[in-house]
Amino acid sequence: MKPFLILQLRPEAEASDDEFAAILRKGGLRPEQAHRIRLDQAPIPDGLSLDAYSGVIVGGGPGCVSDPEDCKSPVEKRIEHAVMGLMPEITARDIPFMGCCYGIGILAHHLGAPVTKARYGEPVGATTCTLTQAGRADPLLAGLPDHFRAFVGHKEAVQDLPAGCAHLLASGPCPFQMIRYGENVYATQFHPEADSDGFEVRIRIYKDRGYFPPETAADLVAMCRSEDVHVPEAILSRFVQRYAQG
């Protein structure tokens, strides 16, 4: 099969490696079925053709598209510019795309919708996602429970549904948990690849990045380990199964 292009936005090696392993495991991919690019370390190669891939998966990261440019580090600017540079072709051609957490901000920002820290941020932990009517009819979500738990943790959020998007999942604190542009371009605010082990790694690594008071890290880990979070990985698996070309 054609590999999936997996773009990673995390500058922290341990977090990036753990996320990549989770995407492979939860997506049902073998290492040779993925082309991984850590954008903090390497640019997107000149001449890269999206026709060579089954689809594109973008992981999460500590950056925020809504941060002022002068507040972003050179690495954050480079990462964001690289991903944004692919979005015109992805959306114009309706290329299979799954953007996770940071990815929903990337997609919405590209489509001209407001992404800010004004409303809808969610603390680190699990939230209850609810299927919309459009979500129940979507091929990645059809047959899933109407309500399920998913891991989140984000400072910024999409404020209004981008033009041309279907609204698939919502939560009480954050209305736009999953959207679809066209037929094949998806993005989630939650982390479809994350389980309690993975979130423990991220809590430890990002405890000083302003997501939560550092002294609460151990309590957050315990809370995440008490959660039953397993439905989101089915969404990632379905994405891979639906779009794998070979």
C-alpha positions as CSV (number, residue, x, y, z in Angstrom):
1,M,0.0,0.0,0.0
2,K,1.0,3.6,-0.3
3,P,2.4,4.9,3.0
4,F,0.7,7.5,5.1
5,L,2.6,10.8,5.5
6,I,2.9,11.5,9.3
7,L,3.9,15.0,10.1
8,Q,5.0,15.6,13.7
9,L,5.0,19.0,15.4
10,R,6.5,18.2,18.8
11,P,10.1,19.4,19.4
12,E,10.5,17.1,22.4
13,A,12.0,13.8,21.2
14,E,10.4,11.6,23.9
15,A,6.9,13.1,23.3
16,S,7.3,12.8,19.5
17,D,8.5,9.2,19.6
18,D,5.7,8.2,21.9
19,E,3.1,9.9,19.7
20,F,4.5,8.3,16.6
21,A,4.4,4.8,18.2
22,A,0.8,5.5,19.3
23,I,-0.3,6.6,15.8
24,L,1.2,3.4,14.3
25,R,-0.4,1.2,17.0
26,K,-3.8,2.7,17.1
27,G,-3.9,3.2,13.4
28,G,-2.9,-0.4,12.7
29,L,0.1,0.7,10.7
30,R,3.5,-1.0,10.4
31,P,6.6,1.3,10.4
32,E,7.1,0.7,6.7
33,Q,3.6,1.9,6.0
34,A,4.4,5.4,7.3
35,H,6.7,8.2,6.2
36,R,7.5,10.1,9.3
37,I,8.8,13.7,9.2
38,R,9.6,15.5,12.4
39,L,9.2,19.1,11.3
40,D,11.3,20.4,14.2
41,Q,14.2,18.5,12.6
42,A,13.7,18.4,8.9
43,P,11.7,20.4,6.3
44,I,9.2,18.9,3.9
45,P,11.4,17.7,1.0
46,D,11.3,19.7,-2.1
47,G,9.2,18.1,-4.8
48,L,7.2,15.9,-2.3
49,S,4.1,14.6,-4.1
50,L,1.0,13.9,-2.0
51,D,0.0,11.5,-4.7
52,A,2.7,9.1,-3.3
53,Y,0.7,8.7,0.0
54,S,-2.6,7.2,1.1
55,G,-3.2,10.2,3.2
56,V,-1.7,12.7,5.7
57,I,-1.8,12.5,9.5
58,V,-0.7,15.5,11.6
59,G,0.1,15.0,15.2
60,G,-0.4,17.4,18.1
61,G,2.1,19.9,19.6
62,P,2.6,22.6,22.2
63,G,2.3,25.5,19.6
64,C,-0.7,27.6,19.0
65,V,-1.6,29.1,15.7
66,S,-3.3,32.1,17.5
67,D,-0.1,33.1,19.2
68,P,1.4,36.4,17.9
69,E,4.3,35.8,15.5
70,D,6.8,37.6,17.8
71,C,5.9,35.1,20.6
72,K,6.7,32.0,18.5
73,S,10.1,30.5,18.5
74,P,12.0,30.0,15.2
75,V,11.2,26.2,15.5
76,E,7.5,26.9,16.1
77,K,7.4,29.2,13.1
78,R,9.1,26.7,10.9
79,I,6.8,23.9,11.9
80,E,3.6,25.9,11.4
81,H,4.8,27.3,8.0
82,A,5.6,23.8,6.8
83,V,2.1,22.4,7.7
84,M,0.3,25.5,6.4
85,G,2.1,25.1,3.1
86,L,0.4,21.8,2.4
87,M,-3.1,22.9,3.3
88,P,-4.0,24.6,0.1
89,E,-3.4,21.4,-1.9
90,I,-5.0,19.1,0.7
91,T,-8.2,21.1,0.8
92,A,-8.4,21.9,-2.9
93,R,-7.9,18.3,-3.9
94,D,-9.8,16.8,-0.9
95,I,-6.8,14.6,0.0
96,P,-7.4,12.4,3.0
97,F,-6.2,14.2,6.0
98,M,-6.4,13.7,9.8
99,G,-5.3,16.6,11.9
100,C,-5.1,15.9,15.7
101,C,-5.5,18.7,18.2
102,Y,-3.1,21.3,16.8
103,G,-4.3,20.0,13.4
104,I,-7.9,21.4,13.9
105,G,-6.4,24.8,14.5
106,I,-4.3,24.5,11.4
107,L,-7.3,23.5,9.2
108,A,-9.6,26.1,10.6
109,H,-7.0,28.9,10.4
110,H,-6.3,27.9,6.8
111,L,-10.0,28.0,6.0
112,G,-10.3,31.5,7.5
113,A,-12.2,30.6,10.7
114,P,-11.2,32.2,14.0
115,V,-8.9,30.2,16.2
116,T,-8.3,31.9,19.6
117,K,-7.9,31.5,23.3
118,A,-11.1,33.5,24.0
119,R,-13.4,30.5,24.6
120,Y,-13.5,26.7,24.6
121,G,-10.1,25.8,25.9
122,E,-10.1,22.5,27.9
123,P,-7.9,21.5,30.8
124,V,-5.7,18.4,30.5
125,G,-7.9,15.3,31.1
126,A,-10.8,13.5,29.5
127,T,-13.9,15.1,28.1
128,T,-17.2,13.6,26.9
129,C,-17.7,13.9,23.1
130,T,-21.1,13.7,21.6
131,L,-22.0,12.8,18.0
132,T,-24.0,15.3,16.0
133,Q,-26.5,14.3,13.4
134,A,-23.8,14.7,10.7
135,G,-21.4,12.7,12.8
136,R,-23.8,9.7,13.0
137,A,-23.8,9.7,9.2
138,D,-20.0,10.0,8.7
139,P,-18.2,6.9,7.6
140,L,-15.5,7.3,10.3
141,L,-18.1,7.7,13.1
142,A,-21.1,5.7,12.1
143,G,-22.1,3.1,14.7
144,L,-19.9,4.5,17.4
145,P,-21.5,5.4,20.8
146,D,-23.4,8.7,20.8
147,H,-21.2,9.7,23.8
148,F,-17.7,8.7,24.6
149,R,-14.7,9.9,26.5
150,A,-11.5,11.3,24.8
151,F,-8.3,12.9,26.0
152,V,-7.9,16.7,25.6
153,G,-5.7,19.5,26.7
154,H,-5.6,22.8,24.7
155,K,-5.4,26.5,25.3
156,E,-6.9,27.7,21.9
157,A,-9.9,26.4,20.1
158,V,-11.9,26.9,16.9
159,Q,-14.5,29.7,17.7
160,D,-16.9,29.2,14.7
161,L,-17.4,26.3,12.3
162,P,-15.3,27.0,9.2
163,A,-17.2,27.5,5.9
164,G,-17.6,24.3,4.0
165,C,-17.2,22.1,7.1
166,A,-19.5,19.5,8.6
167,H,-19.7,19.5,12.4
168,L,-19.2,15.9,13.6
169,L,-18.5,15.9,17.3
170,A,-19.0,18.3,20.2
171,S,-18.3,18.5,23.9
172,G,-19.8,20.6,26.6
173,P,-16.7,22.8,27.1
174,C,-15.7,22.9,23.4
175,P,-18.3,22.7,20.6
176,F,-15.9,21.8,17.8
177,Q,-14.3,18.5,18.7
178,M,-14.3,17.1,15.2
179,I,-15.0,18.6,11.8
180,R,-14.7,17.5,8.2
181,Y,-14.0,19.7,5.2
182,G,-15.2,18.3,1.9
183,E,-15.4,14.5,2.0
184,N,-12.0,13.5,3.2
185,V,-10.3,16.3,5.3
186,Y,-10.8,15.6,9.0
187,A,-9.6,17.3,12.2
188,T,-10.1,16.6,15.8
189,Q,-9.6,18.7,18.9
190,F,-9.1,15.6,21.0
191,H,-6.3,13.2,20.6
192,P,-7.5,10.0,18.8
193,E,-4.2,8.3,19.3
194,A,-3.9,9.0,23.1
195,D,-4.4,6.5,25.9
196,S,-3.5,6.9,29.6
197,D,0.1,5.8,29.1
198,G,0.6,8.4,26.4
199,F,-1.0,11.2,28.4
200,E,1.2,10.4,31.4
201,V,4.2,11.0,29.2
202,R,2.8,14.3,27.9
203,I,1.8,15.5,31.4
204,R,5.4,14.9,32.6
205,I,7.0,16.6,29.6
206,Y,4.6,19.6,29.4
207,K,4.0,20.2,33.1
208,D,5.8,23.6,32.8
209,R,4.2,24.8,29.6
210,G,1.1,26.5,31.2
211,Y,-1.5,23.8,30.6
212,F,-1.9,23.2,34.4
213,P,-0.2,24.0,37.7
214,P,2.9,21.8,37.8
215,E,2.2,20.6,41.3
216,T,-1.0,18.9,40.1
217,A,0.8,16.6,37.6
218,A,0.5,13.5,39.8
219,D,-3.2,14.1,40.4
220,L,-3.7,14.5,36.6
221,V,-1.9,11.3,35.9
222,A,-4.1,9.4,38.4
223,M,-7.2,11.0,36.9
224,C,-6.2,10.0,33.4
225,R,-5.5,6.4,34.5
226,S,-9.0,6.2,36.0
227,E,-10.6,7.0,32.6
228,D,-12.1,4.5,30.1
229,V,-10.9,6.0,26.9
230,H,-10.9,3.6,23.9
231,V,-13.4,4.8,21.3
232,P,-11.2,7.6,19.8
233,E,-8.6,5.1,18.6
234,A,-11.3,3.5,16.5
235,I,-11.7,6.7,14.6
236,L,-8.0,6.7,13.7
237,S,-8.1,3.1,12.7
238,R,-11.1,3.7,10.5
239,F,-9.3,6.6,8.8
240,V,-6.4,4.3,8.0
241,Q,-8.6,1.5,6.8
242,R,-10.8,3.8,4.7
243,Y,-8.0,5.5,2.8
244,A,-5.3,2.9,2.6
245,Q,-4.4,2.5,-1.1
246,G,-2.4,-0.4,-2.4
